[in-house]
Amino acid sequence: MEYAERLTVPLRWWAQGTMMVASFWLAVAVVDALSNLAVFAITLVVAAVVAGGLLSYGSARIELTDSELVAGRAHIARKHLGTATPLDADQAHRAAGVDADARAFLVLRPYLKRAVRVEITDPADPTPYWLISTRHPKRLARALNS
């Protein structure tokens, strides 16, 4: 394994999720028609849904091995990869916005401002490049270009 990263959600998202569950609990607890057990059960279900959503969204991985690049659920052989370019926050914003190609493959997370653009050289693949959010764009680009 030359590079591995999990795109986990930031701690502040967990804090916001906890506050949302607490607010939901408060809203349900003031209903006099529900027993304490029902309030607890409903709140537990909401907490599980919030935690499951955060864990699922933050489960995307970037892995680079000798033979392939894996980004999220997609993978591509290294022989089909061209130049990898690290992008700062402004460049990544433009690459995902006004400069974007609709055929590009994107693994973007709103809490990660930097990214790497990886050119695809496979003539049979209509995807011109992959745009991948990362916490370490220079390190990932260096690994891809080696």
C-alpha positions as CSV (number, residue, x, y, z in Angstrom):
1,M,0.0,0.0,0.0
2,E,1.6,3.3,-1.1
3,Y,-1.1,5.6,0.2
4,A,-4.3,5.1,2.2
5,E,-6.7,7.6,3.6
6,R,-10.3,7.5,4.9
7,L,-12.4,10.6,4.3
8,T,-14.0,10.6,7.7
9,V,-16.4,13.4,8.7
10,P,-14.9,16.1,11.0
11,L,-15.5,16.1,14.7
12,R,-17.8,19.2,14.4
13,W,-20.2,17.1,12.3
14,W,-20.5,14.7,15.2
15,A,-21.0,17.5,17.6
16,Q,-23.8,18.9,15.4
17,G,-25.3,15.5,15.1
18,T,-25.3,15.1,18.8
19,M,-27.0,18.5,19.2
20,M,-29.6,17.5,16.6
21,V,-30.4,14.3,18.5
22,A,-30.6,16.3,21.8
23,S,-33.0,18.8,20.2
24,F,-35.1,15.9,18.9
25,W,-35.1,14.3,22.3
26,L,-36.3,17.6,23.9
27,A,-39.0,18.0,21.3
28,V,-40.3,14.4,21.9
29,A,-39.9,14.6,25.7
30,V,-42.3,17.5,26.1
31,V,-45.1,15.4,24.6
32,D,-47.1,14.2,27.6
33,A,-48.7,11.3,25.8
34,L,-45.4,9.4,25.5
35,S,-43.8,7.3,28.2
36,N,-40.2,7.7,29.2
37,L,-39.4,4.4,27.5
38,A,-41.0,5.5,24.3
39,V,-39.1,8.8,24.3
40,F,-35.8,6.9,25.0
41,A,-36.6,4.4,22.2
42,I,-37.4,7.0,19.6
43,T,-34.3,9.1,20.6
44,L,-32.2,6.0,20.3
45,V,-33.5,5.3,16.8
46,V,-32.8,8.9,15.7
47,A,-29.3,8.7,17.2
48,A,-28.6,5.4,15.3
49,V,-29.8,6.9,12.0
50,V,-27.6,10.0,12.5
51,A,-24.6,8.0,13.5
52,G,-25.1,5.6,10.6
53,G,-25.4,8.4,8.2
54,L,-22.2,10.1,9.4
55,L,-20.3,6.8,9.4
56,S,-21.5,5.9,5.9
57,Y,-20.7,9.3,4.4
58,G,-17.3,9.2,6.1
59,S,-16.4,5.7,5.0
60,A,-15.0,6.6,1.6
61,R,-11.4,5.5,1.2
62,I,-8.5,6.5,-1.1
63,E,-6.1,3.7,-1.6
64,L,-3.1,3.5,-3.9
65,T,-1.4,0.1,-4.4
66,D,1.2,-1.1,-6.9
67,S,-1.6,-2.0,-9.3
68,E,-4.6,0.3,-8.8
69,L,-6.1,3.5,-7.4
70,V,-9.3,3.1,-5.4
71,A,-11.4,6.2,-4.6
72,G,-14.7,5.5,-2.9
73,R,-16.3,2.6,-4.7
74,A,-14.4,3.0,-8.0
75,H,-11.0,1.6,-8.9
76,I,-8.7,2.0,-11.9
77,A,-5.5,0.3,-12.9
78,R,-2.4,2.5,-12.5
79,K,-1.4,1.9,-16.1
80,H,-4.4,4.1,-17.1
81,L,-3.4,7.0,-14.8
82,G,-1.7,10.1,-16.2
83,T,-0.4,13.1,-14.3
84,A,-1.7,13.8,-10.8
85,T,-2.0,17.5,-9.8
86,P,-2.5,18.6,-6.2
87,L,-5.0,21.4,-5.9
88,D,-5.3,24.0,-3.2
89,A,-8.7,25.2,-1.9
90,D,-9.3,27.8,-4.7
91,Q,-8.2,25.5,-7.5
92,A,-10.3,22.6,-6.2
93,H,-13.3,24.9,-5.9
94,R,-12.9,25.9,-9.6
95,A,-12.2,22.4,-10.7
96,A,-15.4,21.2,-9.1
97,G,-17.3,24.2,-10.3
98,V,-16.8,26.5,-13.3
99,D,-13.9,24.5,-14.8
100,A,-15.5,21.1,-14.3
101,D,-16.1,18.5,-17.0
102,A,-19.4,16.7,-16.8
103,R,-17.7,13.4,-17.7
104,A,-15.2,13.6,-14.8
105,F,-15.4,11.1,-11.9
106,L,-15.7,13.0,-8.6
107,V,-15.1,11.8,-5.0
108,L,-15.6,15.1,-3.2
109,R,-16.4,15.9,0.4
110,P,-17.6,19.4,1.4
111,Y,-15.5,19.4,4.6
112,L,-12.3,18.8,2.6
113,K,-11.3,21.8,0.6
114,R,-8.2,20.5,-1.2
115,A,-8.1,17.8,-3.9
116,V,-6.1,16.0,-6.5
117,R,-6.8,15.9,-10.2
118,V,-5.7,12.6,-11.8
119,E,-5.7,12.5,-15.6
120,I,-7.1,9.3,-17.1
121,T,-5.1,8.0,-20.2
122,D,-7.3,5.0,-21.1
123,P,-8.6,5.7,-24.7
124,A,-11.6,3.4,-24.0
125,D,-12.6,5.4,-20.9
126,P,-14.7,8.5,-21.6
127,T,-13.7,9.9,-18.2
128,P,-11.1,12.6,-18.7
129,Y,-10.0,12.8,-15.1
130,W,-10.8,11.9,-11.5
131,L,-11.1,14.7,-8.9
132,I,-10.5,13.4,-5.4
133,S,-10.9,15.3,-2.1
134,T,-8.0,14.6,0.3
135,R,-6.4,16.0,3.4
136,H,-3.0,15.5,1.9
137,P,-3.0,16.5,-1.8
138,K,0.7,16.9,-2.2
139,R,1.5,13.5,-0.7
140,L,-1.2,11.7,-2.7
141,A,-0.1,13.4,-6.0
142,R,3.6,12.5,-5.2
143,A,2.6,8.9,-4.7
144,L,0.5,8.8,-7.9
145,N,3.3,10.4,-10.0
146,S,6.0,8.1,-8.7
